[in-house]
């Protein structure tokens, strides 16, 4: 069973940047989809960005143009570069992975992922 460990969260001022990492305990070469999700207090978990094995990407509308998802299969690591951060980006950020194939448009659904990290907190001050 693979384990996912997020890092890179922290507290920043609005307009700042953070880079989240998600290290997998096993090879991700055959992982079909990986994604970043976030959950703010009192809100449901929502998709932030997803990436397929072929490096196709999906971004939720609130983060388009500001966040970039990438994966380094050689390092078994998923990344989320977050620029121009806003207070509304404050949340716990989770990475997730799925080995079985599903179409790209399903990778934004949390229910499609079997493996999850423990989360890393991102706090953006105004």
C-alpha positions in Angstrom: 0.0 0.0 0.0 1.4 3.4 -1.0 1.8 6.2 1.4 1.6 9.9 0.4 3.2 12.6 2.4 2.6 16.3 1.8 5.0 19.1 2.7 5.6 22.7 1.9 2.6 24.3 3.5 2.9 27.4 5.7 1.7 30.9 6.3 2.2 33.7 3.7 0.9 37.1 2.9 -1.5 37.6 0.1 0.3 37.7 -3.2 3.0 35.3 -2.0 3.9 31.9 -3.2 4.3 28.4 -1.9 5.3 25.1 -3.4 3.6 22.0 -2.1 5.2 18.6 -2.5 3.7 15.1 -2.2 6.2 12.3 -1.8 5.0 8.7 -2.6 6.4 5.7 -0.9 6.3 3.7 -4.1 6.9 4.3 -7.8 4.3 6.5 -9.4 5.3 5.6 -13.0 2.1 3.6 -13.4 -0.1 6.0 -11.4 -2.9 7.1 -13.7 -4.0 10.2 -11.9 -2.8 12.4 -9.2 -4.5 15.4 -7.7 -4.5 18.2 -5.2 -7.6 18.9 -3.1 -8.3 21.4 -0.4 -10.7 21.7 2.5 -11.4 24.9 4.5 -13.1 24.8 7.9 -16.8 24.2 7.5 -16.5 23.5 3.8 -16.5 20.4 1.6 -13.3 19.1 0.1 -12.8 20.5 -3.3 -10.6 19.8 -6.3 -7.7 22.1 -6.9 -5.8 20.5 -9.8 -5.2 17.1 -11.3 -2.7 15.5 -13.6 -2.8 12.3 -15.6 -0.1 9.8 -16.4 0.3 11.6 -19.8 0.7 14.9 -18.0 -2.6 16.3 -19.0 -3.8 18.8 -16.4 -7.0 20.1 -15.0 -7.4 23.2 -12.8 -10.4 24.4 -10.8 -11.6 27.8 -12.0 -10.5 29.6 -8.8 -6.8 28.7 -9.3 -6.5 28.8 -13.0 -3.5 31.0 -14.0 -2.1 31.0 -10.5 -1.4 27.4 -9.6 0.6 24.8 -11.6 0.5 21.1 -11.0 3.4 18.8 -12.0 4.8 15.4 -11.3 8.3 14.0 -11.3 8.0 10.2 -11.8 11.8 9.8 -11.2 11.4 11.3 -7.7 7.9 9.8 -7.1 6.7 13.3 -6.2 3.8 15.5 -7.1 4.0 19.2 -6.9 1.7 22.2 -6.7 3.2 25.6 -7.3 1.0 28.3 -5.9 1.5 31.9 -6.9 -0.5 35.1 -6.2 -2.0 33.5 -3.2 -5.3 34.9 -1.8 -6.9 34.6 1.6 -9.5 32.4 0.1 -6.8 29.8 -0.7 -6.5 29.2 3.0 -7.2 25.5 3.6 -5.7 22.1 4.3 -4.3 20.8 1.1 -4.3 17.1 0.4 -2.7 15.0 -2.4 -4.3 11.9 -3.8 -3.4 9.1 -6.2 -5.2 6.6 -8.3 -3.6 3.7 -10.2 -6.5 2.6 -12.3 -7.3 4.4 -15.5 -10.3 6.8 -15.7 -10.9 9.6 -18.2 -9.3 12.9 -17.4 -12.6 14.6 -16.7 -13.1 12.3 -13.7 -9.8 13.1 -12.0 -11.3 16.1 -10.3 -13.6 14.0 -8.3 -12.3 13.1 -4.8 -14.3 9.9 -4.7 -12.2 8.5 -7.5 -9.0 8.4 -5.4 -8.1 5.5 -3.1 -4.8 6.9 -1.7 -4.6 10.2 0.3 -2.0 12.1 2.2 -2.5 13.5 5.7 -2.6 17.1 4.4 -0.5 20.3 4.8 -2.0 23.6 6.0 -1.8 26.7 3.9 -2.7 30.0 5.5 -2.8 33.2 3.5 -3.1 36.5 5.4 -4.6 39.5 3.9 
